[in-house]
Amino acid sequence: ADSNPMRLFGKIDARIDQLDLDTPAVLRFFKWFADYVTGDMGVAWRSGQPISNLIQHAIGSTLQLVAAATILAIVLGVTVGIVSALRQYSTFDYLIIFLSFLLYSLPSFWVAVLLKQWGAIGFNDFLRDPVIPWPVLIAIALVTGLLWMLAVGGDLPRRIQTFLMASLAGGALLAYLQLSNWWQAPRLGPGLIGLFGVAAAFAVTGVAAGLRNRRALLAALTTVVVGMVLYAPVQSFFRTAPPFQTNGDTTGTLIVFGLAVVTVLVGVAIGWAFAGPDRGVSMRTAGITAFVVGGLIFVDRVMQVWQPYANYLRGRPIPTFGDRTPDLGGNYWVGVLDSYTHLILPTATLILIAFAAYTRYSRSSMLEVMNQDYIRTARAKGLPERVVVVRHAFRNTLIPLATVVPLDVITLIGGAIITENIFSRPGMGQLYIQALEGADIKLVMAYLVITASLAIIANIVADLIYAAVDPRIRLEA
């Protein structure tokens, strides 16, 4: 403490002037709000940094986490929930119900701590000698086959066939990872990209068009072939283009985003060329397949810098805190890999919790839709079960999620406070806690205005999505 009374009073006067405490609270609020709406958020009085800079960095970190967690949770949760509904009262359905309730009841801080222990510390220790015993690999392959068998269902011969095929495929993949030392030098390469691309082509065609639609299947497979032909030129471009030679330049991200758009457009063009009984179906199938193949090529390029990145971190590449490695350096791909490794644990924490909720929502919604009269009418007309589920039931299943997802996203943008705190991720939640602890009023008010505005926008977006998905809303309006 300062023992000089005059100096102490001088500091108090300076603080009163800095916080404008001589102005009445009501007038001070309107004065602050007038500055806020004109873009002047003020300065954080403890750190002396502009509040706009603090929020810009925090919301960028949070958006990374929210985007990854929300997209993966929705895709996995909706898919598993629909399959569970279609296999109602089966062993698979009971297993998913149990798993959903279990995950939904778990506290996020406990899940986060376990992931730090086993997903980071344990995995980093495993990388010192990445050898999995063969009995364990065989057991994993058999469990994989069992899960696929329960999900697909059918009569006994079909179940046995599914179990054997899934077990052999899973065992072959695990054996490849073991024998090729993939854990220390992970990479997809043209072989795995082609294999996964063909599998994606059949899967997307089976869901979106049906395997009997030969034009759509040929369009998807042709898209995979085009992707494999362009693999080497794209790799050469990624290695030599100047935006990819430095770390932290947003130009590389913009180029990757532009290439993703071009990739989808090329797939759509291939689908248009093949046409078929329904040109739109072929275009959609080829476009989705192109996106998957392009994503695999991007992931492969990021994985190529894994070894130097892991060596720089002394063989412990999975971090337990923060959103980036200080003073890392390297090129664009090293920066992307570093961001992704820092996202793994907090994203997994949010996915496990959100997955349970989305699975329950989609399952209950699908069960309700499948009992509607128009579904029975569609089946009575002789439509294939795939058409009934994908074209008639799936869209209406998404109606409840249209109101839930935007609100969940905005809630997370406000900050996954517990998750960010455990992983020391400098997002909106961490910023809010620090502002409260430091009594930084302007920073707290800026945070509350932003989150409140986003909540209003989320409700408007939810209503618009609801109207777009449900034609009854448009007709009644």
N, C-alpha and C positions, 0 to 999 in steps of 0.2 A: 504494500500500500504506500501511496505517496504521503510523506509526513509534512510536506509544505502546504499549508491551508490555501494560500493564494493560488498555487499551481493546481490544487485539487478543484477549487472553485472555477478556475479557468477551463479545466477539462469538462466540468459539468455544464458550463455555459456553452462550450463548443458542441457538446452532445445534444443539448436542448435545441441549439440552432440547426444542427444537422437533421434532427428528427422533426423539426418544426413543431415542437411541443407547445409553443406559445399560442398557436392557432387553435381555436376550439375543435373538438374531435369531429363534429359534423362537417364543418367547413374543410377541415383537413382531409376528410374522406373524399368530398367532391373535388377538391383540388387534386388529390392523387388520382381519382378516376378520370378527370379531364386530361391529365398527363398520360394516363395509361392508354386511353382510346386514341391518342395521337402518336402512340408508339414509344413513349418514354416510360418504361417500367421502373425507373429509378435505379438506385445502387444499393446492394446489400451492405448494411452498415458495419457488419462484422468483418467481412472479407474485403470490402471496398471494390468488388467486381460488379460490373453492370448485370442486373437481374436478367436481361434478355439473353446474355451470353450463357449464364448458368442454366437457364431453362432450355435454351437451344441444345446444349450438350446433353442435358438430362433426358429430354424428350426424344432425342435421337437414339440414345442407348435403350430407352424403354420401347420405342417403336421396333427396334431390331428384335427384342425379346417377344413383344406382343405378336408381331407378324409371324415369326417362326412357330410360336406356341399355338396360336389360334388356328393357323392353317392346318398344321399337323393334327391338332386335336379334333377339328371338324371333320377332316378326311377320315381319320381312323375311327372316331366315335360314330359318325353317321354310317359308315360302311359296316362296322361290327354290329351296330344297333339294328340296321335293316336285316342283316343276315340272321341275327338273333330272332327278330320278329317272324321272318319267313320260316324259321325252324322252331316255332313256338312249342314249348313243353318238351323239347328234346334235351338230351344231355348237354349239348352245346349251349342251349338257351339258359339252362339252369346255371351252367358254369359262368356265363357272361353276367347274369343277374348277380350272382355271388361276388364276382370280381368288381362289378360296378359299385355295389354297396360298400364293399371293403375299401376301395380306393376313395370313394366319396367321403367316407368317415375318417380317413387318415388326416391328421393335422399337417399342414404344409411344411411347418418348421421341422417336424420329425422326418418327413420324406426328404427334405433338403439335406438334413444332417446325414441320413443314411446314404444318399447319393454322393455326398462329399467323401464319405468313408470308403464306400465300395465302388462308386463310379469313377472317382478320381484317384484317391490314394491307392486303393486296391488295384485298379487297372494300371496305374503307373508302375506299381511294383511288379505286376504281371509282365509288363513289357521288358523287364530285365532278362527274363527267360520265358518267352512266349510259347510255351508248349502245353497243349491241353491233352491229357491222357486219352487214348483211343476209346476206352470204355465210356468216358464222359461224352465224347463226340457221338458215339453210337447211340447213347441214351438221348442226347439232344435231337438227333435225327428221328428217332422213334417217337419222341414226344411231338415233334413237328408233324410227322405223319398222322399221329392220333388226332391232333387238333384239326388238320385238314379233313380228315375222315368225318369228324363230328360236325364240321361246318358244312360240308357238301351233302352228307346224308345219303339217302337212297336205299336200295335193297342191299342184301348182304354181298353179292358179287361186286356191286359198285363200290361199296365201302372198302372191301379188301383191295380192289384196284386202286382206289384213291390213297389208301394207307401206304401201299407198296410204292407207288409213284412218288408221293410226297416224301417218304422216308429216303428213298434212293436219291432224289434230287437234293434234299437237305444234306444227306451224308456226303454226296459228291462235292457239294459246295464247301462244306466244312473241311473235307479232306484236302481240297485244293488250297484253302487258306492255310492249312497246317503245313503242307508239303512245300508250298511256294514261299514260306516265311513272310506271308502277307502282313502279319501284325506289325512287323518292324519296317516294312517298305510297302505300305498299302497303295494299290493302284488298280484301276479297272482295266485299262488297255483296250485295244480294239476287240479282242476276243470276248471279254465280259460285256462290253458295251453292245456288241452285236447280239450276244445271247439274251441279255436283258431286254434289248430293243425288240427282238422277235417275240419274246414272251409278252412284252407290253402290247405289241401289235395284235396278238391273238386275244389277250385279255380285253383290250379296249374294243376290239371288233365284236367279241362275244357279248359284251354288255351293251354297247351302243347300237350295233346293227345286227348281231347274230352271225354265227360262223357260216350260215348258208348264203349270206350276202357276199358272194365272191368278189364283186367289184370293190366293196369296202375293205375286204381283207387284203386284196392285191394292192390297193392304195396305201394301206398301212405298211405292208411289207416293203413296197417300193420306197416309202418314206425312210424306212430303216436303211435300205441300200444306199439311198442318196446321202444319208447321214454318215455312213461308213466311208463312202467315197470322199466326202468333204472333211473327214477326220484329220488327215495329214495336213492339208492346207490351213485348216483352222488352227492346228497346233503351231504351225510355223508363224502364223499371224500373231498368235498370243505371245510367242517368244520374242518377236522382233518389233512389234508396234510400240512406239514411245510411251503411250499412256500406261502400259503395263510394266514399265521398267522402274517406276518409283512407287513408294508406299504412301498412301494418304491422298492421292489425287482422285477426285470424284469423276474425272473424265473416263477412267477405265470402267467404272460402274455404269455410266451412261452408255458406253459402247456395248457392254454386255447386255444391258436391257434392250438396246436397239437390235442386237443380234437375236435375242429371244423373240422379239416381235417378228423379225424377218423369217426366223425359223418356223414359227407358227403359220405365217402367210405362205411359205413354200409348201408346207404340209397341206394347207387348205387348197392351194392351187393343184397339187397332185390329186387330191380327192375330187376336185372339179373336173380334171382331165379324165379320170376313170368313170365319173358319172355313176351309172348303175340305175336301179329302179328308183332310188331316192338320192339325188345328187347331194342334198344337204347332209344326209347321213354319212356319205363317203367323205365329204369335206370335213365334217366334225371328227370323224374317226381318224383321218390322216393328220389333222391339226393337233389333236391330243397326243398322238403317237410322236409327232415331230417335237412337241414340247418335251416329252419324256426323254427322247434320244438326245435332244439338245442339252437337257439338264444333266444327263449322264456324262456327256462330253465336258461340260463345265466342271462337274465334280471330279472327273479324272484329271483335269488340268490343275485343280487346286491340290489334289492329293499328290501330285508330282513333287511338291516342295515339302512333303511331310518329313522326310529324313533330315534335311538340313535344319528344319524348324525344331524337330525333336532333339537333334544334337545340340542346338543352341540352348535349349532348356534342360540339358543334361539328362535326356532320356525320360523326362516327366512332362509330356506335352499337354496333358489334360489339367487345366488350372482349376483352382477352387475359389477364386475371388477375382473381382474386377471385371472390366470389359475389354481390356487390351493389355499387352505386355509392355511395360515402360522401356523406351529406348530400343525397340526391337529392330527397326530398320528393315532392310530387304525391299523386295519389289511388291507390286500390287497383289500378287498371289499369296505371298507370305502374310500380308495384312488381312486378306480375306480368310485365310486359314486360321489366323490368330483370332479373328472375330468369331469364327464358327466354333472353335474349341472353347472359347469363353461362354458361348451360348448353350453348350451341350447340357450342363447340369441345371441351370435355372429353367431352361426350356423343358427339360424332362420333368422337372418338378411341377410346372404348370400344366403340362400335358396330362400327367397322371391324374390330377384332380379334375381338369376340364373334360378329359376323356370319359370319365364316369358319368358326368352330367349329360354330355351330348349323346352318349350311348342310351341312357334312360329316356331322354327326350325323343330321339329318333325311333327307338323301339316302340314306345307307347303310341307315337303318332302313326307309325306304319301299321300297327295292329288295328288302330281305329279306322284308318283308310281302307285296309283290306276287307273290312266288314261292310263297306258301303255298297249301295245298290249298283252303282255304275261299274264297280269292279266285278260283281257277279254277272252283269250284263256283258261286259267285255269277255269274260270267260265263256259265257253261253254262246257268244258269237263265234267261238272257236279260235280266238286269238292266242298265240303262243304265250306261255307264262312269262317269258322275258319281256315281251311287249307290254303285258299287263302290269308288270312290276315297274319297268323302267319308264314307260311313256305315260301310264295312267296313275300309278300309285306314288312313284318317287317324288314327282313335283309337288303333290299335295302334302307329302310327308314333310317337306321343307318349310311349310307355312308357319308352324310354331317356332321353328328355329330362326325364321326371319325376324322375329321380334326379340329373341333371346341373344343371338350372336352380337348384333351391334351394341347392345348394352354391356355385354361381357367385355367386348373390345375396349370400349370407353372406360370401363372400370379398371381394366389393366393399364390403359394409358395413364390413368390417374396415379398409377404406381402399384406394383405388386410389392407392397411394403415389406412383408415378412420375407419373401423370397429374395428381394434385393438387399435386404439387411443381412441375411445369412451369407449371401455370396458377395457382399460388399460391392454390388453393382451400382454405379453412380447414375441411377435413373430418377424418375420423378418421385417415387416413394422415398428414396434416400434423401433427396433434396428437401422434401416436405418435413421429414423427421428432423433433419439438421436445422431447418428454419425454425421449427417449433422449439427445439432445445436452445437455440441461440436467441430466441425472442426477436427474430428478424421479421418485423411486421409486414413490410412491403413485399418481401419474398413470399410469405404465407398468403397474403392477399392476391398476389399475382397467380400463385398456384391454384387458389380456390376459384378465381375468375375463369382460368383456363379450363379446369375440370368441369365447372358448372356449364360453361359454354359448350364443351364437348358433349356433356350429357344431354343438353337440349338438342344438339345436332343429331345425336344418336337416336333419340326418339323420333325425330323427323325422318331420318333415313330408314328406321324400322318401319314406319308407316308407309313410306314410298315403296320399299321392298315388298311389304305385305300386299300392297295394291298391285304391284307388278306380277307377283306370283299367283295371287288369288283373283281370278277374273270377276268373281261375284262382287268384290269391292268396287271395281270399275263400273259394273252395271248398276249397282245401287247408287253410286255417286251421280 
